[in-house]
């Protein structure tokens, strides 16, 4: 299968654009991304970015001769078009995604409505405050319910242990949500949703000229000003010592997480770390952790490991569930397996199997427009080269065992990992 080419350029507004022309189906997927993820939340208002993203879909303000739309009218407008629009906040970026047909009786209306949602979310207090109160109560109730779930509790405690005071570890709670008002969301939106540093990725039945015009229309109503640098967010601090938390909870199984800050997406050893983690715990039933923890000792049904790199060093994590009385044994074994892998790296057989699986499965990463959009958006966001997808398999194939060992020894410190066990003996 031929890997699609990515065309990249800078729009007149300053936005960076990436396009994969896919004319076979008359559809268009667009993603607009801004430096407005949760890493920019003030600690007392953790959840602000996500709240702004949520409320941006609850109505649009009047604009010119176009009347304001409430949340029901807005939803009906999208249904009438047969198009989809969503906005969400991740740790690093605020993402707005449009999916629409390119038919002449659909595309103009979808673009116009998307542009209004970007430019004029309905944050006026008289309209939005009651809706936010409703949504805040719903989110707070969900938080309370999640506090009874061992999987959520383990994730919360683990994030705090790994990230400390860094925004990657912030959690939106009823208290932080109570400090957020619609005026805060409006100010947040105006400050961070800027055309000059937007990243716009498109996959679909349009050419470069059409794509550039689409970007112009989508960004026309938001801030067209020279970009001033946003405040610097400090890097994640490495862990200086190991830690272990035991949280009692009446659960059928113990939930175990162990790890530490890993690496940034721009790390030059991204591919050795990707391949190495496939061997260690990212390869499912063919991983070393599965062999040692499940197959040889029967301590769990499934065990996994992963890196979550971002603008900052995201966590390296190993996770599993096991019988409560086996939690100590499983945790000790995981530590031993990780320590041995960092010290010695993969065998030649493990390495070749990992590379073969990754290369042969590459087509499944780009076999739909939506998956392709995810990849193109990552290329655009992280400033990866335009031929990234075309050279991906070669980069995987070039990884050697010495590369994996060197990268893991540089990035991971098995003696300084944080462990969280929810449940377990006596839990």
BELBELTA-V36691 format. One record per residue. N is the residue number from 1. RES is the residue in three letters. SS is DSSP state (a for helix, b for strand, c for the rest). PHI is phi in whole degrees, 0 to 359 (NA if undefined). OMEGA is omega in whole degrees, -180 to 180 (* if undefined). Layout:
<<N:RES:SS:PHI:OMEGA> <N:RES:SS:PHI:OMEGA>>
This chain:
<<1:UNK:c:NA:180> <2:UNK:c:286:179> <3:UNK:c:284:-177> <4:UNK:c:294:179> <5:UNK:c:276:178> <6:UNK:c:252:177> <7:UNK:b:263:-176> <8:UNK:b:233:177> <9:UNK:b:201:177> <10:UNK:b:257:179> <11:UNK:c:286:-179> <12:UNK:c:301:180> <13:UNK:c:285:-173> <14:UNK:c:105:179> <15:UNK:c:298:175> <16:UNK:b:265:-175> <17:UNK:b:241:175> <18:UNK:b:228:-175> <19:UNK:b:229:164> <20:UNK:b:243:179> <21:UNK:b:284:-179> <22:UNK:c:229:-171> <23:UNK:c:282:-173> <24:UNK:c:295:-179> <25:UNK:c:239:-177> <26:UNK:c:284:-180> <27:UNK:b:227:178> <28:UNK:b:220:172> <29:UNK:b:246:-179> <30:UNK:b:231:173> <31:UNK:b:231:176> <32:UNK:b:249:-176> <33:UNK:b:229:-175> <34:UNK:b:226:179> <35:UNK:c:284:-175> <36:UNK:c:215:178> <37:UNK:c:282:-176> <38:UNK:a:292:177> <39:UNK:a:294:178> <40:UNK:a:260:175> <41:UNK:c:291:167> <42:UNK:c:294:-176> <43:UNK:a:305:180> <44:UNK:a:292:-180> <45:UNK:a:241:177> <46:UNK:c:305:-176> <47:UNK:c:106:-177> <48:UNK:a:297:-180> <49:UNK:a:299:180> <50:UNK:a:293:178> <51:UNK:a:295:179> <52:UNK:a:297:178> <53:UNK:a:298:-180> <54:UNK:a:299:-175> <55:UNK:a:287:176> <56:UNK:c:296:179> <57:UNK:c:262:-177> <58:UNK:c:258:177> <59:UNK:b:149:175> <60:UNK:b:233:-178> <61:UNK:c:281:175> <62:UNK:c:297:-178> <63:UNK:b:212:-178> <64:UNK:c:61:178> <65:UNK:c:267:179> <66:UNK:b:264:-178> <67:UNK:c:285:173> <68:UNK:c:295:177> <69:UNK:b:239:173> <70:UNK:b:277:-173> <71:UNK:a:297:179> <72:UNK:a:288:178> <73:UNK:a:296:179> <74:UNK:a:295:178> <75:UNK:a:298:179> <76:UNK:a:294:178> <77:UNK:a:297:178> <78:UNK:a:291:178> <79:UNK:a:295:178> <80:UNK:a:298:179> <81:UNK:a:281:-174> <82:UNK:c:69:-179> <83:UNK:c:244:-178> <84:UNK:b:231:178> <85:UNK:b:222:178> <86:UNK:b:213:177> <87:UNK:b:227:179> <88:UNK:b:214:178> <89:UNK:b:246:171> <90:UNK:c:264:-178> <91:UNK:c:295:-175> <92:UNK:c:256:-168> <93:UNK:c:216:170> <94:UNK:b:267:-173> <95:UNK:b:240:174> <96:UNK:b:245:-174> <97:UNK:b:236:178> <98:UNK:b:241:171> <99:UNK:b:233:-176> <100:UNK:b:208:168> <101:UNK:b:288:178> <102:UNK:c:265:179> <103:UNK:c:301:-175> <104:UNK:c:297:180> <105:UNK:c:267:-179> <106:UNK:c:236:-171> <107:UNK:a:303:-179> <108:UNK:a:302:-180> <109:UNK:a:294:179> <110:UNK:a:295:179> <111:UNK:a:294:-180> <112:UNK:a:296:-180> <113:UNK:a:291:178> <114:UNK:a:297:179> <115:UNK:a:297:177> <116:UNK:a:295:-179> <117:UNK:a:294:177> <118:UNK:a:289:-172> <119:UNK:a:273:-170> <120:UNK:c:226:172> <121:UNK:b:301:-173> <122:UNK:c:273:-178> <123:UNK:c:262:180> <124:UNK:c:296:-168> <125:UNK:a:298:-176> <126:UNK:a:301:180> <127:UNK:a:274:-167> <128:UNK:a:278:-175> <129:UNK:a:300:178> <130:UNK:a:296:179> <131:UNK:a:293:179> <132:UNK:a:295:177> <133:UNK:a:300:177> <134:UNK:a:298:-178> <135:UNK:a:293:179> <136:UNK:a:296:178> <137:UNK:a:295:178> <138:UNK:a:295:180> <139:UNK:a:295:179> <140:UNK:a:294:178> <141:UNK:a:295:178> <142:UNK:a:296:178> <143:UNK:a:298:179> <144:UNK:a:297:179> <145:UNK:a:295:-180> <146:UNK:a:297:-180> <147:UNK:c:292:176> <148:UNK:c:261:-176> <149:UNK:c:260:-176> <150:UNK:a:300:-180> <151:UNK:a:296:179> <152:UNK:a:291:179> <153:UNK:a:300:180> <154:UNK:a:296:179> <155:UNK:a:296:179> <156:UNK:a:298:-178> <157:UNK:a:295:-179> <158:UNK:a:294:179> <159:UNK:a:300:178> <160:UNK:a:297:-178> <161:UNK:a:290:-177> <162:UNK:a:280:-171> <163:UNK:a:262:179> <164:UNK:c:59:-177> <165:UNK:c:273:-179> <166:UNK:c:289:-180> <167:UNK:a:303:176> <168:UNK:a:301:-179> <169:UNK:a:262:-180> <170:UNK:c:294:178> <171:UNK:c:228:175> <172:UNK:c:284:-179> <173:UNK:c:239:175> <174:UNK:a:306:-180> <175:UNK:a:292:-179> <176:UNK:a:290:178> <177:UNK:a:295:-180> <178:UNK:a:294:-179> <179:UNK:c:271:-177> <180:UNK:c:258:175> <181:UNK:c:245:-178> <182:UNK:a:294:176> <183:UNK:a:295:176> <184:UNK:a:296:179> <185:UNK:a:296:-180> <186:UNK:a:298:179> <187:UNK:a:296:179> <188:UNK:a:300:-178> <189:UNK:a:298:-178> <190:UNK:a:294:-178> <191:UNK:a:282:-170> <192:UNK:a:250:-179> <193:UNK:c:271:-172> <194:UNK:b:237:180> <195:UNK:c:293:-170> <196:UNK:c:295:-180> <197:UNK:c:239:177> <198:UNK:c:290:171> <199:UNK:b:239:-176> <200:UNK:b:242:-179> <201:UNK:b:240:-177> <202:UNK:b:228:173> <203:UNK:b:224:179> <204:UNK:b:158:-171> <205:UNK:c:273:175> <206:UNK:c:221:176> <207:UNK:c:260:-175> <208:UNK:a:296:-180> <209:UNK:a:297:178> <210:UNK:a:296:-179> <211:UNK:a:298:-180> <212:UNK:a:296:178> <213:UNK:a:293:178> <214:UNK:a:297:178> <215:UNK:a:299:178> <216:UNK:a:301:-179> <217:UNK:a:292:-177> <218:UNK:a:293:-175> <219:UNK:a:264:-171> <220:UNK:c:301:-173> <221:UNK:c:269:-179> <222:UNK:c:260:-168> <223:UNK:b:302:178> <224:UNK:c:251:-176> <225:UNK:c:232:174> <226:UNK:c:300:-177> <227:UNK:c:284:167> <228:UNK:c:260:-175> <229:UNK:c:296:173> <230:UNK:c:284:-179> <231:UNK:c:304:179> <232:UNK:c:289:174> <233:UNK:c:258:-177> <234:UNK:c:296:179> <235:UNK:c:284:175> <236:UNK:c:294:180> <237:UNK:c:281:175> <238:UNK:c:294:177> <239:UNK:c:285:-177> <240:UNK:c:266:-176> <241:UNK:c:203:177> <242:UNK:c:288:175> <243:UNK:b:215:180> <244:UNK:b:212:178> <245:UNK:b:241:175> <246:UNK:b:243:-178> <247:UNK:b:251:180> <248:UNK:c:296:175> <249:UNK:c:197:-179> <250:UNK:c:282:-178> <251:UNK:c:237:177> <252:UNK:c:291:180> <253:UNK:b:228:174> <254:UNK:b:274:176> <255:UNK:b:258:-173> <256:UNK:b:239:173> <257:UNK:b:229:177> <258:UNK:b:213:179> <259:UNK:b:172:-174> <260:UNK:b:190:172> <261:UNK:b:301:-177> <262:UNK:c:257:-175> <263:UNK:c:222:175> <264:UNK:c:278:-180> <265:UNK:c:296:-179> <266:UNK:c:280:-179> <267:UNK:c:302:-179> <268:UNK:c:296:178> <269:UNK:c:263:-178> <270:UNK:a:305:-176> <271:UNK:a:289:173> <272:UNK:a:302:179> <273:UNK:a:290:178> <274:UNK:a:295:-180> <275:UNK:a:294:-180> <276:UNK:a:298:179> <277:UNK:a:292:175> <278:UNK:a:300:178> <279:UNK:a:293:-174> <280:UNK:a:290:-176> <281:UNK:a:205:-177> <282:UNK:a:265:-175> <283:UNK:c:260:178> <284:UNK:a:65:-174> <285:UNK:a:289:179> <286:UNK:a:259:-178> <287:UNK:c:276:-179> <288:UNK:a:293:179> <289:UNK:a:300:179> <290:UNK:a:296:179> <291:UNK:a:300:-174> <292:UNK:a:281:-172> <293:UNK:a:272:-179> <294:UNK:a:265:-170> <295:UNK:a:292:-175> <296:UNK:c:278:-172> <297:UNK:c:237:176> <298:UNK:c:63:-176> <299:UNK:c:275:-177> <300:UNK:c:201:173> <301:UNK:c:279:-179> <302:UNK:c:211:176> <303:UNK:b:222:-173> <304:UNK:b:214:170> <305:UNK:b:218:178> <306:UNK:b:200:167> <307:UNK:b:259:176> <308:UNK:c:232:-176> <309:UNK:c:289:176> <310:UNK:c:216:174> <311:UNK:c:300:174> <312:UNK:c:250:-178> <313:UNK:c:286:175> <314:UNK:c:281:-172> <315:UNK:b:287:159> <316:UNK:b:265:-171> <317:UNK:b:226:166> <318:UNK:b:243:-179> <319:UNK:b:222:176> <320:UNK:b:196:168> <321:UNK:b:238:-178> <322:UNK:b:210:175> <323:UNK:b:302:-174> <324:UNK:a:303:-178> <325:UNK:a:283:179> <326:UNK:a:253:-174> <327:UNK:a:300:-179> <328:UNK:a:297:-180> <329:UNK:a:295:-179> <330:UNK:a:295:-180> <331:UNK:a:297:179> <332:UNK:a:297:-180> <333:UNK:a:294:178> <334:UNK:a:301:179> <335:UNK:a:302:-180> <336:UNK:a:296:-179> <337:UNK:a:295:179> <338:UNK:a:296:180> <339:UNK:a:299:180> <340:UNK:a:293:-180> <341:UNK:a:291:178> <342:UNK:a:298:-178> <343:UNK:a:288:-169> <344:UNK:a:247:-178> <345:UNK:c:73:-178> <346:UNK:c:279:168> <347:UNK:c:285:178> <348:UNK:a:299:180> <349:UNK:a:293:178> <350:UNK:a:298:-178> <351:UNK:a:297:-178> <352:UNK:a:295:178> <353:UNK:a:297:179> <354:UNK:a:296:-180> <355:UNK:a:296:179> <356:UNK:a:298:-179> <357:UNK:a:294:180> <358:UNK:a:295:-179> <359:UNK:a:293:-179> <360:UNK:a:291:179> <361:UNK:c:267:-176> <362:UNK:a:301:-177> <363:UNK:a:301:-180> <364:UNK:a:287:177> <365:UNK:a:278:-174> <366:UNK:c:224:-173> <367:UNK:c:271:172> <368:UNK:c:225:178> <369:UNK:a:299:-179> <370:UNK:a:293:176> <371:UNK:a:296:179> <372:UNK:a:296:178> <373:UNK:a:299:178> <374:UNK:a:303:-179> <375:UNK:a:292:-179> <376:UNK:a:295:178> <377:UNK:a:297:177> <378:UNK:a:294:177> <379:UNK:a:302:-177> <380:UNK:a:292:-176> <381:UNK:a:294:-175> <382:UNK:a:268:178> <383:UNK:c:67:178> <384:UNK:c:284:-178> <385:UNK:c:295:-178> <386:UNK:c:299:-179> <387:UNK:c:266:-176> <388:UNK:a:305:-179> <389:UNK:a:293:-178> <390:UNK:a:289:-178> <391:UNK:a:253:-174> <392:UNK:a:302:-177> <393:UNK:a:294:177> <394:UNK:a:294:179> <395:UNK:a:293:176> <396:UNK:a:296:-177> <397:UNK:a:297:-176> <398:UNK:c:282:-177> <399:UNK:c:292:178> <400:UNK:c:249:180> <401:UNK:a:301:179> <402:UNK:a:295:177> <403:UNK:a:295:-179> <404:UNK:a:296:-178> <405:UNK:a:299:-180> <406:UNK:a:298:-177> <407:UNK:a:294:-179> <408:UNK:a:293:179> <409:UNK:a:291:178> <410:UNK:a:283:-171> <411:UNK:a:271:-174> <412:UNK:c:254:175> <413:UNK:c:233:-174> <414:UNK:a:304:180> <415:UNK:a:280:-176> <416:UNK:a:238:-176> <417:UNK:c:268:177> <418:UNK:b:261:179> <419:UNK:b:236:177> <420:UNK:b:229:177> <421:UNK:b:234:176> <422:UNK:b:256:-172> <423:UNK:c:96:179> <424:UNK:c:82:-179> <425:UNK:c:303:180> <426:UNK:c:80:-178> <427:UNK:c:281:*>>
